[in-house]
Amino acid sequence: MIDVFPFAGYPIAVFGLGQSGLAAAKALVKSDAEVWAWDDDEDVRSHAAEEDIPLVNLYNCNWRELTSLVLSPGVPLHHPKKHRIVELAGDAGCEIIGDIELLGRTQRWCNYIGTTGTNGKSTTTALIGHIMQTAGREAEVGGNIGVPALMLEALGPEGTYILEMSSYQLELTVSITFDVAILLNLSPDHLERYGSMSDYINAKRLIFHRQTKPRTAVIGVDNDLSGAIANELESGGEQNVIRISGREIIAGGVYVENGILIDDTENSKTPVCSLLENPCLIGEHNGQNAAAAYAAAKTVGVAPHAIMACIQSYPGLVHRQEPVSLVDDVAFVNDSKATNADAAARAVASYDTVYWIAGGRSKEDGLEAVKNHFGNIRHAYLIGDAAMKFAQQLDGCIPFTLAEDLKTAVNQAFEAAKADISNQPVVLLSPACASFDQFKNFEERGNMFKDLVEALPGKHLDPFERPGQFPGRVGPLGPEDMK
C-alpha cells in the first residue's frame, strides 16, 4: 500500500467507497491523514466502518476545513449535472482529485505508462505489464484494470507504474505526465456522463497532458477519431508520436500484416513475431493492442527480442477471448466479458467458423454491431432473457437455436462443430448481453462455461500446447469486416 505522506495530519474527504475509494481511504488513514469518508449507500458505509474508516456526513460538514476531496471516478463531475458533493466542494474552493492523483503526488520519481481508449485498455495494460515484469523491470500494474492505484507497491526511481486510465480517472488526475501515453481508439461511450462526443474525446485527450519530448504518444489510427488526434499531435511537435494499427501498413509505426507484428519505427519494416502463435491475441483489435504494447515497451528500453518472447508467452485476461480448450479439435473461447454487441462483434470477427453462444439480459443496442460479421457465424445458440429478441434479429440471416441455458448451448454447439471439423470451428461464448438474468456476474457465467467445456467427452488439449492449431486470424481483415 502506498504511503500518502503529503496528507499526514491534514483533513481530507473521500466520497464513494467502492474498490478504489475504500483503498484510498485506507491508505490515507494508514498515512495519518484525518479522513472524512462517506458514501450514499448505507451498506457500503457499514462495510467501511468495519474496516475502521472514519465516517463523516459530507452533506452536513464544514467544507472550509478541507483542502482536498478524493472522489470516486463514477461520481458525475459535470453532466447530466454536478453531484451535490461536487458542488459543495467547489463552492468551498476544495480541490477535487482521484486516487491516481494521490499516487502521482507521492511517487513522483517513478516512470508512468498510461493506456486509454474506448476498447482494449485492459488487454494492452496487462500485456505491457507482462512484458515489463517478465523482462525483469520493476513495474506495477493497476488503475482501472482492477487493482486500485494505492494498493500497488511503492517503487524506486527505476520503477514504472503501468496504469489503465478511464476517462473518469483522467479528469481527476492532474499531476502525472505520462512518459508513454497510449490512446487506442475512440467511439461513442459513456455519453450519459459527458453529454456530447466532443466532451468525451476531450476527457480522453487528457492522457497527453503536459507531454513534451522525449515523452511519447502511442496512438491507434484504425479509428478516424483517434487518427485525427495523431495528426494534431504530430503537427504540434511537442512529443514523439508512434502510430499503431492492427490492420494497415503504417510507415514509421508499428502494425500487423498477415498476422505478423511489424516494427517500422526505424524505417526497417522488421518482423517481430507472429501473433497467431498466441491464441490470446487473435483478432484485429488484439493486433492493435499488441502493437501498442510493443511500441510502449520498446520506447522505455526493453529489447525487441525480449518483447517478442513476452508477447508469445502472454497468458491473456480471464473472460476476454480466453482460449479454454481444444476438445476433439473443436476450439472453445470464453468471452463472457463481452456484455455488449460491440465487444461481441470484435470476437466474432476474429474467427472464420463460429458456433456462437449469445444472450442474457439485453442492452439497447441489440445485435446491430455484429451484423457485418454474420458471415463468420455457422449457427447461433441463444440463451437467457434476450433469446427471443435475438431470434427475431437473426431470423433469415443465420441459423439459430433457442437453447435456453448455457449447458444446453455448449452441448449443442459442440455436436454441430464436430460435424464441421474441417473448417476449424470455434465455439464462442460472447453473449453481447449482461449476465444478471441467470448469473451473478459475467465471471460466474464464464466460469460455468469453462466447467462445462472441461466436462465434455473427448480429447482435451491446452491451447498453448499447440497454439498454431488454435484457429483465428489477426488483421488485416477483408473489406466486409472493415465496414
Secondary structure in CASP SS format (residue, H / E / C, confidence):
PFRMAT SS
TARGET T0000
AUTHOR 0000-0000-0000
METHOD secondary structure of the structure
MODEL  1
M C 1.00
I C 1.00
D C 1.00
V C 1.00
F H 1.00
P H 1.00
F H 1.00
A C 1.00
G C 1.00
Y C 1.00
P E 1.00
I E 1.00
A E 1.00
V E 1.00
F E 1.00
G C 1.00
L C 1.00
G C 1.00
Q H 1.00
S H 1.00
G H 1.00
L H 1.00
A H 1.00
A H 1.00
A H 1.00
K H 1.00
A H 1.00
L H 1.00
V H 1.00
K H 1.00
S C 1.00
D C 1.00
A C 1.00
E E 1.00
V E 1.00
W E 1.00
A E 1.00
W E 1.00
D C 1.00
D C 1.00
D C 1.00
E H 1.00
D H 1.00
V H 1.00
R H 1.00
S H 1.00
H H 1.00
A H 1.00
A H 1.00
E H 1.00
E C 1.00
D C 1.00
I C 1.00
P C 1.00
L E 1.00
V C 1.00
N C 1.00
L C 1.00
Y C 1.00
N C 1.00
C C 1.00
N C 1.00
W H 1.00
R H 1.00
E H 1.00
L C 1.00
T C 1.00
S E 1.00
L E 1.00
V E 1.00
L E 1.00
S C 1.00
P C 1.00
G C 1.00
V C 1.00
P C 1.00
L C 1.00
H C 1.00
H C 1.00
P C 1.00
K C 1.00
K C 1.00
H C 1.00
R H 1.00
I H 1.00
V H 1.00
E H 1.00
L H 1.00
A H 1.00
G H 1.00
D H 1.00
A C 1.00
G C 1.00
C C 1.00
E E 1.00
I E 1.00
I E 1.00
G C 1.00
D H 1.00
I H 1.00
E H 1.00
L H 1.00
L H 1.00
G H 1.00
R H 1.00
T H 1.00
Q C 1.00
R C 1.00
W C 1.00
C C 1.00
N E 1.00
Y E 1.00
I E 1.00
G E 1.00
T E 1.00
T E 1.00
G C 1.00
T C 1.00
N C 1.00
G C 1.00
K H 1.00
S H 1.00
T H 1.00
T H 1.00
T H 1.00
A H 1.00
L H 1.00
I H 1.00
G H 1.00
H H 1.00
I H 1.00
M H 1.00
Q H 1.00
T H 1.00
A C 1.00
G C 1.00
R C 1.00
E C 1.00
A E 1.00
E E 1.00
V E 1.00
G E 1.00
G E 1.00
N C 1.00
I C 1.00
G C 1.00
V C 1.00
P C 1.00
A H 1.00
L H 1.00
M H 1.00
L C 1.00
E C 1.00
A C 1.00
L C 1.00
G C 1.00
P C 1.00
E C 1.00
G C 1.00
T E 1.00
Y E 1.00
I E 1.00
L E 1.00
E E 1.00
M C 1.00
S C 1.00
S H 1.00
Y H 1.00
Q H 1.00
L H 1.00
E H 1.00
L C 1.00
T C 1.00
V C 1.00
S C 1.00
I C 1.00
T C 1.00
F C 1.00
D C 1.00
V E 1.00
A E 1.00
I E 1.00
L E 1.00
L C 1.00
N C 1.00
L C 1.00
S C 1.00
P C 1.00
D C 1.00
H C 1.00
L H 1.00
E H 1.00
R H 1.00
Y H 1.00
G C 1.00
S C 1.00
M H 1.00
S H 1.00
D H 1.00
Y H 1.00
I H 1.00
N H 1.00
A H 1.00
K H 1.00
R H 1.00
L H 1.00
I H 1.00
F H 1.00
H C 1.00
R C 1.00
Q C 1.00
T C 1.00
K C 1.00
P C 1.00
R C 1.00
T E 1.00
A E 1.00
V E 1.00
I E 1.00
G E 1.00
V C 1.00
D C 1.00
N C 1.00
D H 1.00
L H 1.00
S H 1.00
G H 1.00
A H 1.00
I H 1.00
A H 1.00
N H 1.00
E H 1.00
L H 1.00
E H 1.00
S H 1.00
G H 1.00
G C 1.00
E C 1.00
Q C 1.00
N E 1.00
V E 1.00
I E 1.00
R E 1.00
I E 1.00
S E 1.00
G C 1.00
R C 1.00
E C 1.00
I C 1.00
I C 1.00
A C 1.00
G C 1.00
G C 1.00
V E 1.00
Y E 1.00
V E 1.00
E E 1.00
N C 1.00
G C 1.00
I E 1.00
L E 1.00
I E 1.00
D E 1.00
D C 1.00
T C 1.00
E C 1.00
N C 1.00
S C 1.00
K C 1.00
T E 1.00
P E 1.00
V E 1.00
C E 1.00
S E 1.00
L H 1.00
L H 1.00
E H 1.00
N C 1.00
P H 1.00
C H 1.00
L H 1.00
I C 1.00
G C 1.00
E H 1.00
H H 1.00
N H 1.00
G H 1.00
Q H 1.00
N H 1.00
A H 1.00
A H 1.00
A H 1.00
A H 1.00
Y H 1.00
A H 1.00
A H 1.00
A H 1.00
K H 1.00
T H 1.00
V C 1.00
G C 1.00
V C 1.00
A C 1.00
P H 1.00
H H 1.00
A H 1.00
I H 1.00
M H 1.00
A H 1.00
C H 1.00
I H 1.00
Q H 1.00
S H 1.00
Y C 1.00
P C 1.00
G C 1.00
L C 1.00
V C 1.00
H C 1.00
R C 1.00
Q C 1.00
E E 1.00
P E 1.00
V E 1.00
S E 1.00
L E 1.00
V E 1.00
D C 1.00
D C 1.00
V E 1.00
A E 1.00
F E 1.00
V E 1.00
N E 1.00
D C 1.00
S C 1.00
K C 1.00
A C 1.00
T C 1.00
N C 1.00
A H 1.00
D H 1.00
A H 1.00
A H 1.00
A H 1.00
R H 1.00
A H 1.00
V H 1.00
A C 1.00
S C 1.00
Y C 1.00
D C 1.00
T C 1.00
V E 1.00
Y E 1.00
W E 1.00
I E 1.00
A E 1.00
G E 1.00
G C 1.00
R E 1.00
S E 1.00
K C 1.00
E C 1.00
D C 1.00
G C 1.00
L C 1.00
E H 1.00
A H 1.00
V H 1.00
K H 1.00
N H 1.00
H H 1.00
F H 1.00
G H 1.00
N H 1.00
I E 1.00
R E 1.00
H E 1.00
A E 1.00
Y E 1.00
L E 1.00
I E 1.00
G C 1.00
D C 1.00
A C 1.00
A H 1.00
M H 1.00
K H 1.00
F H 1.00
A H 1.00
Q H 1.00
Q H 1.00
L H 1.00
D C 1.00
G C 1.00
C C 1.00
I C 1.00
P C 1.00
F E 1.00
T E 1.00
L E 1.00
A E 1.00
E E 1.00
D C 1.00
L H 1.00
K H 1.00
T H 1.00
A H 1.00
V H 1.00
N H 1.00
Q H 1.00
A H 1.00
F H 1.00
E H 1.00
A H 1.00
A H 1.00
K H 1.00
A C 1.00
D C 1.00
I H 1.00
S H 1.00
N H 1.00
Q C 1.00
P C 1.00
V E 1.00
V E 1.00
L E 1.00
L E 1.00
S C 1.00
P C 1.00
A C 1.00
C E 1.00
A E 1.00
S C 1.00
F C 1.00
D C 1.00
Q C 1.00
F C 1.00
K C 1.00
N C 1.00
F H 1.00
E H 1.00
E H 1.00
R H 1.00
G H 1.00
N H 1.00
M H 1.00
F H 1.00
K H 1.00
D H 1.00
L H 1.00
V H 1.00
E H 1.00
A C 1.00
L C 1.00
P C 1.00
G C 1.00
K C 1.00
H E 1.00
L E 1.00
D C 1.00
P C 1.00
F C 1.00
E C 1.00
R C 1.00
P H 1.00
G H 1.00
Q H 1.00
F C 1.00
P C 1.00
G C 1.00
R C 1.00
V C 1.00
G C 1.00
P C 1.00
L C 1.00
G C 1.00
P C 1.00
E C 1.00
D C 1.00
M C 1.00
K C 1.00
END
